[in-house]
Each structure stands twice: as C-alpha cells, then as structure tokens.
Amino acid sequence: MKNIVSYFVFIFLFCSVAGFAQENQTQTQLKVKQLIEKKAEYHRLTGGEQDGYRIKIHFGVERDKAKSIRSKFSSKFNEFDTYEEYQQPNWVVLAGDFKTNLEAFESLKKIKAEFPGAFVVKGRIKSK
C-alpha cells in the first residue's frame, strides 16, 4: 500500500512539474515574441540607425576632392562602407559602421597606412 501511495505522489509531482515546464516555455516564447516586436518597432522609429563609430578619412571644402578620396578609399578597402556627407562648410568622407570604439580603432590601424590623417568619430551608424 505504501508503494502505491508513493507511486501516485510521484506521478502527481511529475505531472505538476511537466505542466509547469510547459507553461514556463509558453511564457518564454511569448516574451521572445514581444522582444522581437519591440526591436522591429525601434528599428522602424530610428530609421535603422544606432549610436556607434565611423572613421573620418577626409574633410575639406572641395566636393570633387572628397569624391576622389572616397573612390580611392573604396578601391583599397572595399570591406568598409563609405559615406560622403556635407557638414557645413566641409565635405566629409566617413568609413565603416562600428558598434564599439575598439572595433573602430582596430580598423583604423589598417587604414592609417594609406590615410595617415584618419581618425575615429562618434556618430549614427547603420544597424545590422
């Protein structure tokens, strides 16, 4: 008789834990879905941009020179996206989309050999 009671207690506990685990898994899936929706909404609101770092390789008043430097940079370092912006009164050429300062400085080491005046700047970058 004692074994039968122990058996039923064991089955009851097992079913309770299994039900709790299933409920917990459902809650986790719901939370993950909510987080994905929040990230999508944030991405939509920010235009797909976030705070980060880029490497400024040129700034000057001549647009043609900025275009030339951007083209030269792109041909040597095609792994980086390049951007040409007008920041009054200068045309600026920026490279890369780095989430951390460390990532930007690691890439800067490679770039400095060809563009010794390059330096890291904080700005808005494309989200990946």
Backbone as ProteinMPNN parsed JSONL, in Angstrom:
{"seq_chain_A": "MKNIVSYFVFIFLFCSVAGFAQENQTQTQLKVKQLIEKKAEYHRLTGGEQDGYRIKIHFGVERDKAKSIRSKFSSKFNEFDTYEEYQQPNWVVLAGDFKTNLEAFESLKKIKAEFPGAFVVKGRIKSK", "coords_chain_A": {"N_chain_A": [[0.814, -1.191, 0.0], [1.929, 1.208, 0.776], [3.785, 1.576, -1.263], [2.124, 2.031, -3.444], [0.918, 4.478, -2.803], [3.183, 6.086, -2.751], [3.873, 5.857, -5.417], [1.67, 7.147, -6.694], [1.987, 9.726, -5.643], [4.444, 10.361, -6.745], [3.74, 10.362, -9.509], [1.86, 12.431, -9.507], [3.475, 14.638, -8.763], [5.292, 14.601, -10.904], [3.603, 15.139, -13.096], [2.738, 17.679, -12.364], [5.14, 19.162, -12.457], [5.796, 18.813, -15.156], [3.619, 20.114, -16.343], [4.044, 22.698, -15.366], [6.521, 23.254, -16.558], [5.778, 23.293, -19.254], [4.039, 25.471, -19.264], [5.818, 27.461, -18.486], [7.552, 27.426, -20.69], [5.828, 28.347, -22.679], [5.357, 30.947, -21.759], [7.942, 31.97, -22.0], [8.303, 31.845, -24.784], [6.385, 33.707, -25.532], [7.44, 36.055, -24.389], [9.815, 36.28, -25.873], [8.761, 36.72, -28.414], [7.531, 39.214, -27.961], [9.815, 40.781, -27.463], [11.087, 40.664, -29.944], [9.218, 42.014, -31.503], [9.376, 44.551, -30.271], [12.011, 45.262, -30.927], [11.807, 45.422, -33.713], [10.02, 47.574, -33.936], [11.55, 49.628, -32.765], [13.656, 49.697, -34.609], [12.257, 50.573, -36.852], [11.431, 53.13, -35.982], [13.873, 54.47, -35.58], [14.956, 54.563, -38.046], [16.653, 52.555, -38.757], [19.117, 53.069, -37.655], [21.781, 53.468, -35.232], [23.653, 54.471, -32.299], [27.16, 54.739, -32.696], [30.395, 54.229, -34.176], [32.52, 55.723, -36.635], [35.086, 56.025, -39.153], [36.754, 58.892, -39.896], [38.014, 59.912, -42.859], [38.555, 62.016, -44.478], [38.144, 65.56, -44.726], [37.058, 68.564, -46.143], [36.681, 71.58, -48.16], [36.271, 71.18, -50.873], [34.235, 69.473, -53.029], [34.752, 67.718, -55.157], [37.295, 66.735, -54.55], [36.716, 65.298, -52.239], [35.062, 63.306, -53.318], [36.929, 62.026, -54.943], [38.772, 61.031, -53.028], [37.097, 59.352, -51.619], [36.533, 57.441, -53.587], [39.126, 56.425, -54.055], [39.647, 55.336, -51.523], [37.618, 53.388, -51.363], [38.408, 51.624, -53.36], [40.724, 50.533, -52.28], [39.999, 49.599, -49.75], [37.624, 47.776, -49.751], [36.007, 46.418, -47.992], [34.752, 48.061, -46.223], [31.916, 50.153, -45.79], [31.377, 53.307, -47.32], [30.826, 56.805, -46.778], [29.673, 59.934, -47.852], [29.337, 63.099, -46.723], [27.871, 66.327, -46.218], [28.998, 68.583, -44.049], [28.626, 71.496, -42.954], [31.209, 73.867, -43.136], [32.306, 71.88, -44.735], [33.043, 69.021, -46.855], [32.739, 65.719, -45.999], [34.289, 62.575, -45.665], [33.464, 59.443, -44.621], [34.031, 56.224, -43.114], [32.962, 52.868, -42.621], [30.928, 51.075, -40.171], [30.833, 50.853, -37.017], [30.169, 49.247, -33.98], [31.454, 49.469, -31.54], [34.041, 51.398, -29.932], [36.474, 50.121, -29.821], [36.381, 48.277, -31.986], [36.414, 50.112, -34.086], [38.942, 51.346, -33.728], [40.643, 49.181, -34.185], [40.284, 48.759, -36.924], [41.109, 51.217, -37.809], [43.878, 51.1, -37.513], [44.698, 49.589, -39.747], [43.89, 51.292, -41.803], [45.305, 53.673, -41.429], [47.835, 53.41, -42.624], [47.516, 53.992, -45.343], [45.947, 56.286, -45.266], [46.945, 58.587, -43.445], [45.893, 60.718, -41.96], [43.506, 59.916, -40.906], [40.887, 59.38, -38.478], [38.966, 58.295, -35.597], [35.489, 58.821, -35.17], [32.525, 59.606, -33.335], [29.163, 58.705, -34.048], [26.038, 58.301, -35.868], [25.193, 55.084, -36.968], [24.55, 52.466, -39.391], [22.264, 49.975, -38.486], [22.789, 46.495, -37.972]], "CA_chain_A": [[0.0, 0.0, 0.0], [2.831, 2.348, 0.854], [4.378, 1.75, -2.58], [1.109, 2.587, -4.329], [0.799, 5.893, -2.446], [4.414, 6.727, -3.234], [3.768, 5.884, -6.865], [0.731, 8.202, -7.063], [2.615, 11.011, -5.301], [5.461, 10.589, -7.774], [3.038, 10.699, -10.754], [1.282, 13.762, -9.316], [4.57, 15.612, -8.822], [5.821, 14.611, -12.266], [2.625, 15.839, -13.947], [2.757, 19.09, -11.972], [6.376, 19.754, -12.985], [5.677, 18.837, -16.62], [2.678, 21.189, -16.674], [4.715, 23.96, -15.074], [7.552, 23.454, -17.582], [5.1, 23.67, -20.49], [3.547, 26.831, -19.069], [7.006, 28.311, -18.473], [8.027, 27.509, -22.064], [4.889, 29.206, -23.391], [5.629, 32.323, -21.328], [9.224, 32.355, -22.594], [8.066, 32.106, -26.202], [5.639, 34.958, -25.616], [8.377, 37.145, -24.104], [10.711, 36.4, -27.025], [7.982, 37.347, -29.487], [7.377, 40.626, -27.612], [11.109, 41.44, -27.653], [11.306, 40.797, -31.388], [8.341, 43.092, -31.957], [9.928, 45.818, -29.786], [13.194, 45.587, -31.717], [11.337, 45.836, -35.038], [9.453, 48.918, -33.782], [12.682, 50.537, -32.541], [14.352, 49.8, -35.888], [11.417, 51.407, -37.718], [11.437, 54.505, -35.475], [15.195, 55.085, -35.697], [15.426, 54.527, -39.431], [17.7, 51.539, -38.89], [20.399, 53.608, -37.198], [22.07, 53.429, -33.81], [24.906, 55.137, -31.965], [28.33, 53.921, -32.977], [31.621, 54.926, -34.565], [32.996, 55.656, -38.013], [36.426, 56.576, -39.33], [36.755, 60.053, -40.789], [39.241, 59.832, -43.643], [38.804, 63.296, -45.171], [37.189, 66.656, -44.675], [37.548, 69.733, -46.861], [35.627, 72.357, -48.815], [36.108, 70.787, -52.272], [33.45, 68.246, -53.17], [35.425, 66.813, -56.092], [38.386, 66.073, -53.834], [36.082, 64.321, -51.345], [34.639, 62.185, -54.161], [38.145, 61.333, -55.367], [39.305, 60.296, -51.873], [36.161, 58.255, -51.336], [36.755, 56.43, -54.62], [40.431, 55.815, -53.77], [39.489, 54.526, -50.319], [36.77, 52.227, -51.686], [39.16, 50.66, -54.166], [41.728, 49.868, -51.433], [39.366, 48.987, -48.577], [36.238, 47.54, -50.166], [35.232, 45.772, -46.926], [34.078, 49.099, -45.445], [31.0, 51.072, -46.463], [31.849, 54.694, -47.237], [29.76, 57.808, -46.765], [30.08, 61.303, -48.148], [28.353, 63.99, -46.101], [28.195, 67.74, -46.157], [28.917, 69.152, -42.702], [28.979, 72.865, -43.297], [31.393, 74.151, -44.571], [33.171, 70.843, -45.314], [32.62, 67.709, -47.332], [33.372, 64.74, -45.119], [34.239, 61.184, -46.103], [33.485, 58.548, -43.462], [34.086, 54.808, -43.48], [32.637, 51.844, -41.636], [29.828, 51.124, -39.208], [31.382, 50.104, -35.894], [29.358, 49.365, -32.774], [32.284, 49.851, -30.398], [35.243, 52.18, -30.177], [37.552, 49.157, -30.031], [36.284, 47.811, -33.375], [36.829, 51.21, -34.959], [40.387, 51.539, -33.618], [41.317, 48.055, -34.845], [40.246, 49.033, -38.361], [41.902, 52.433, -38.04], [45.287, 50.695, -37.65], [44.904, 49.198, -41.149], [43.622, 52.423, -42.688], [46.313, 54.728, -41.222], [48.969, 53.247, -43.536], [47.18, 54.673, -46.596], [45.318, 57.573, -44.96], [47.515, 58.892, -42.122], [45.103, 61.717, -41.25], [42.225, 59.33, -40.497], [40.646, 59.255, -37.044], [37.659, 57.747, -35.233], [34.478, 59.782, -34.704], [31.269, 59.026, -32.872], [28.056, 59.139, -34.884], [24.953, 57.343, -36.113], [25.608, 54.066, -37.917], [23.517, 51.537, -39.831], [22.098, 48.763, -37.666], [22.951, 45.261, -38.741]], "C_chain_A": [[0.859, 1.257, 0.0], [3.463, 2.64, -0.507], [3.394, 2.383, -3.558], [0.934, 4.077, -4.059], [2.024, 6.654, -2.946], [4.381, 6.873, -4.751], [2.845, 7.011, -7.33], [1.288, 9.595, -6.75], [3.656, 11.365, -6.361], [4.8, 11.027, -9.087], [2.447, 12.104, -10.65], [2.357, 14.843, -9.427], [5.126, 15.728, -10.242], [4.892, 15.386, -13.202], [2.613, 17.334, -13.634], [3.973, 19.798, -12.555], [6.3, 19.858, -14.502], [4.731, 19.951, -17.063], [3.295, 22.556, -16.453], [5.757, 24.267, -16.142], [6.918, 23.9, -18.896], [4.601, 25.107, -20.405], [4.708, 27.815, -19.115], [7.546, 28.489, -19.891], [7.124, 28.426, -22.885], [5.128, 30.669, -23.042], [6.93, 32.824, -21.947], [9.05, 32.679, -24.073], [7.327, 33.419, -26.41], [6.555, 36.157, -25.376], [9.332, 37.367, -25.273], [9.997, 37.093, -28.177], [7.811, 38.843, -29.221], [8.682, 41.385, -27.819], [11.417, 41.641, -29.133], [10.454, 41.922, -31.946], [8.858, 44.456, -31.509], [11.145, 46.236, -30.602], [12.79, 46.067, -33.107], [10.771, 47.258, -34.99], [10.563, 49.955, -33.587], [13.432, 50.766, -33.852], [13.582, 50.707, -36.843], [11.484, 52.87, -37.287], [12.773, 55.207, -35.666], [15.737, 55.082, -37.118], [16.555, 53.535, -39.627], [19.066, 52.032, -38.47], [20.53, 53.477, -35.697], [23.363, 54.199, -33.563], [26.071, 54.186, -32.213], [29.497, 54.793, -33.384], [31.893, 54.724, -36.051], [34.41, 56.232, -38.038], [36.339, 57.709, -40.339], [38.085, 60.041, -41.533], [39.556, 61.127, -44.391], [37.73, 64.304, -44.796], [37.83, 67.863, -45.329], [36.41, 70.387, -47.623], [35.36, 71.923, -50.252], [35.382, 69.439, -52.381], [34.137, 67.233, -54.087], [36.559, 66.054, -55.42], [37.827, 65.006, -52.891], [35.645, 63.09, -52.139], [35.847, 61.349, -54.594], [38.718, 60.48, -54.227], [38.395, 59.13, -51.521], [36.368, 57.112, -52.333], [38.073, 55.679, -54.371], [40.325, 54.883, -52.563], [38.706, 53.251, -50.629], [37.514, 51.179, -52.498], [40.191, 49.9, -53.328], [41.113, 49.108, -50.273], [37.885, 48.731, -48.882], [35.4, 46.841, -49.1], [34.462, 46.77, -46.061], [33.099, 49.873, -46.324], [31.563, 52.472, -46.31], [30.668, 55.639, -47.379], [30.369, 59.174, -47.049], [28.976, 62.218, -47.62], [28.831, 65.435, -46.204], [27.936, 68.231, -44.74], [29.496, 70.552, -42.817], [30.185, 73.356, -42.511], [32.181, 73.065, -45.299], [32.409, 69.647, -45.869], [33.428, 66.693, -46.556], [33.217, 63.349, -45.722], [34.451, 60.314, -44.872], [33.475, 57.104, -43.935], [33.671, 53.934, -42.307], [31.412, 52.129, -40.799], [30.256, 50.246, -38.038], [30.541, 50.334, -34.648], [30.176, 49.833, -31.582], [33.5, 50.647, -30.862], [36.412, 51.252, -30.492], [37.553, 48.622, -31.463], [36.802, 48.876, -34.331], [38.343, 51.398, -34.92], [41.172, 50.394, -34.241], [41.369, 48.273, -36.355], [41.079, 50.258, -38.709], [43.379, 52.095, -38.236], [45.602, 50.326, -39.091], [44.843, 50.414, -42.072], [44.719, 53.488, -42.611], [47.499, 54.617, -42.169], [48.739, 54.013, -44.84], [46.627, 56.081, -46.387], [45.753, 58.009, -43.555], [46.722, 59.918, -41.312], [43.769, 61.191, -40.728], [42.117, 59.263, -38.979], [39.213, 58.801, -36.796], [36.752, 58.865, -34.738], [33.217, 59.026, -34.278], [30.159, 59.547, -33.769], [26.984, 58.079, -34.973], [25.421, 56.382, -37.194], [24.413, 53.219, -38.31], [23.465, 50.353, -38.881], [22.255, 47.551, -38.554], [22.019, 44.22, -38.254]], "O_chain_A": [[0.558, 2.236, -0.682], [3.656, 3.801, -0.87], [3.788, 3.183, -4.407], [0.812, 4.86, -5.001], [1.899, 7.746, -3.501], [4.81, 7.89, -5.296], [3.188, 7.751, -8.252], [1.077, 10.534, -7.516], [3.742, 12.506, -6.814], [5.266, 11.979, -9.714], [2.526, 12.881, -11.602], [2.162, 15.847, -10.111], [5.398, 16.829, -10.719], [5.352, 16.196, -14.007], [2.49, 18.159, -14.539], [3.858, 20.903, -13.086], [6.693, 20.874, -15.075], [5.004, 20.652, -18.038], [3.096, 23.47, -17.254], [5.87, 25.409, -16.586], [7.448, 24.776, -19.578], [4.726, 25.87, -21.363], [4.596, 28.884, -19.717], [7.956, 29.59, -20.257], [7.616, 29.203, -23.704], [5.105, 31.533, -23.918], [7.011, 33.977, -22.371], [9.587, 33.674, -24.561], [7.61, 34.156, -27.355], [6.457, 37.163, -26.079], [9.628, 38.509, -25.626], [10.572, 37.957, -28.838], [7.929, 39.653, -30.14], [8.663, 42.518, -28.302], [11.951, 42.679, -29.524], [10.922, 42.701, -32.776], [8.793, 45.42, -32.272], [11.303, 47.411, -30.934], [13.372, 47.021, -33.623], [11.014, 48.055, -35.896], [10.518, 51.034, -34.177], [13.801, 51.897, -34.169], [14.178, 51.513, -37.557], [11.584, 53.758, -38.134], [12.806, 56.416, -35.892], [16.85, 55.546, -37.364], [17.335, 53.665, -40.571], [20.078, 51.471, -38.887], [19.536, 53.388, -34.975], [24.082, 54.537, -34.503], [25.973, 52.984, -31.968], [29.585, 55.955, -32.989], [31.544, 53.699, -36.637], [34.865, 56.845, -37.072], [35.911, 57.521, -41.477], [39.149, 60.145, -40.924], [40.67, 61.32, -44.876], [36.57, 63.954, -44.578], [39.004, 68.153, -45.099], [35.315, 69.834, -47.726], [34.315, 72.267, -50.804], [35.857, 68.415, -51.889], [34.105, 66.031, -53.823], [36.765, 64.87, -55.687], [38.406, 63.927, -52.763], [35.834, 61.96, -51.688], [35.79, 60.12, -54.608], [39.106, 59.333, -54.448], [38.866, 58.049, -51.166], [36.374, 55.944, -51.946], [38.125, 54.453, -54.466], [40.854, 53.772, -52.583], [39.093, 52.162, -50.205], [37.275, 49.982, -52.341], [40.5, 48.748, -53.631], [41.645, 48.08, -49.854], [37.006, 49.395, -48.332], [34.193, 46.683, -49.283], [33.618, 46.375, -45.257], [33.413, 50.208, -47.467], [32.161, 52.793, -45.283], [29.658, 55.321, -48.006], [31.439, 59.515, -46.546], [27.821, 62.112, -48.03], [30.028, 65.715, -46.266], [26.791, 68.284, -44.29], [30.711, 70.747, -42.78], [30.169, 73.26, -41.284], [32.683, 73.317, -46.395], [31.31, 69.312, -45.429], [34.651, 66.792, -46.466], [32.152, 62.992, -46.225], [35.461, 60.422, -44.177], [32.977, 56.797, -45.018], [33.987, 54.224, -41.153], [30.926, 53.258, -40.725], [30.062, 49.031, -38.068], [30.233, 51.474, -34.299], [29.654, 50.521, -30.705], [33.92, 50.575, -32.017], [37.247, 51.569, -31.34], [38.61, 48.524, -32.085], [37.539, 48.575, -35.27], [38.966, 51.59, -35.964], [42.26, 50.614, -34.774], [42.389, 48.0, -36.989], [41.683, 50.323, -39.78], [44.059, 52.736, -39.038], [46.653, 50.702, -39.61], [45.64, 50.546, -43.0], [45.028, 54.132, -43.613], [48.117, 55.632, -42.492], [49.667, 54.616, -45.379], [46.814, 56.96, -47.227], [45.013, 57.821, -42.59], [46.87, 59.979, -40.091], [42.985, 61.954, -40.164], [43.118, 59.109, -38.28], [38.356, 58.908, -37.673], [37.18, 59.742, -33.987], [32.902, 57.957, -34.8], [30.199, 60.698, -34.204], [27.011, 57.084, -34.248], [25.975, 56.8, -38.21], [23.38, 53.247, -37.642], [24.499, 49.795, -38.514], [21.901, 47.572, -39.733], [22.007, 43.108, -38.781]]}, "name": "protein", "num_of_chains": 1, "seq": "MKNIVSYFVFIFLFCSVAGFAQENQTQTQLKVKQLIEKKAEYHRLTGGEQDGYRIKIHFGVERDKAKSIRSKFSSKFNEFDTYEEYQQPNWVVLAGDFKTNLEAFESLKKIKAEFPGAFVVKGRIKSK"}
